[in-house]
């Protein structure tokens, strides 16, 4: 009985240790994910003046919304990811496998800012909910929403 336990235990350890290597015995490393410039986004104040323009990657399907900015090591100041949903509802985000500190900006169906989650910590799995129903969520580098002076009532426009 002990020999069988030892055999299966050692076999399991060998399989576990070798699962991170390819057939050549080389360790497999994750590839760096490149930013994809899908569209231009313009943040505008309540008077309609442009506050900031930026390049965005659009997450509009289940896979891209679930992975978001995971595994990215950096993002330029004028880059962001826009999450697009079919309708307004409460949304919860977290920073699992996300290495970049972020600000999350929640917009309603009319593209108006309705709430923020600022300075989300990398790799933190704490729930980051929208305070009210939202249809669009913009993720940008942490601190930019404050630096740019964004506030509830400001809007966005997208040009592809």
N, C-alpha and C positions, 0 to 999 in steps of 0.2 A: 504494500500500500504506500509506504514512504517512497519507494523507488518510482512508482507511477506518479505521485504528487511532484517529486523532484523533476522527473522527465517533462511533465506538462508545464511546470513552472519555468524551467529553463528554456523550453521551446517557445513559450509565450514571450519571455524576455528577449530572445534572439529575434523573433518576428517583430516585436515592437521596435527594437533598435535598428533593424534593417529597413523598416517601412519608410524612413525619410531619405532613402538613397535610391538612385535609379539602377538599372541593370549593370552599369559600368562600375558601381560601387561609389559613385560620386554623390555628394550631398546635393539635393535639389533646393535651390533658393528661390523665393518668390520674386517675380518680376516687378520692377517699378511700374506703377500705373501712371500713364501720361494723361495730362489734362486734355480734355476734348472740348474745343471751342464750338459749341452748338449755336450760340446766339449772343447778341448784345443786349444787356439789361441796363435800363436807365432808372435810377432812383430819383424821384421828384418830390419836392415839398408840396404843401397844401396849395401854394400859389401856382404850381405847375412848373417852377424853375428846376432845372436839373441840378441835383446835388452831386451825383457821381454816376459815371458810366463804367460798365465792367463787362468782361467776357464771362459767360456762364456755360456750364455743362448742365443739360436738362436730364432729370431723373423722372421719367413719366411712365415707367412700367414697373411691375412688381420687383424684378431682380435689381434694377438700378436704384429703386427707392429703398430696398432692404440693405444694399451694400453701401450706398451713399459715398462718402469720402473715406471709407475704411481702407486701411493699408497704405494711404497716401502719406508721404513723408513731409511734404510741404505744399504750399499753394501761394501763388503770387498775390499781392495786395489787391489788384483789380481783377481777381478771379473769384468765382463762387459756384455753388451748385444750387439749382432751383428744383425743388421737388414739386411735382404737379399731380394733383388728385382730381378725380372726376367731379367732386362736390365738396362743399364745406362740411367739416366734421372736426371733432376733437382729435388731435394727433399727439402721439408720444414718441420722443426720440431718446436715444442714449448714445454714449460714445464708445461702445464696445469696438475694439480693434481700430479705433480712430486715433491717430497720433498727433493731430493738429488741434490746438485749442480753438474753439469756434464760438461765434455768435449765431444764434438762430433767430430769424425774423419771420414772424407768422403774418400772412396776408389773408384777407377774406376773398370771396369770389370776385369782388370789384378791384382787386389788386391794391387794397388799402391795408397798411400796417395795423394789426389789431393787438399784437403782443410780441414780447421778446423773451429769449433765454440767453443771457449774456455770459461770456467767459466759461463756456462748457469745458470741463477738464478732460484732457486726453485719457482714454481707456477707462473712464468712469462709467459704470453701468446704472447710475442713478437716473430715474425717469425725468425727462425734460418735456413737460406737457405744454401744449398751447393753452393759454388762459381762457380762450373762447374758441368757437369753431373757426377753422382756417381751411383754405383750399390750396394755398401755395406757401412753401417754406423755403427761405433763402438762407444758405449756410455760407458765412464769410469768416475770415480770420478774426479771432477774438480781439475785442477792443475797437474794431473799425466802426461799429454802429454808434458807439459813443463819440469817437473821433470825428466822424462825418456828421454828427448831430442829428441822426435819424430819430424820429419820434412817431408815436401813434398818430395816424391820419395821413402820413406821407404815403406815396404810392410808387408803383413800378410800372414800366412799359418794356416789352420785349420786341426786338426786331431780329428776324432770322435772315 
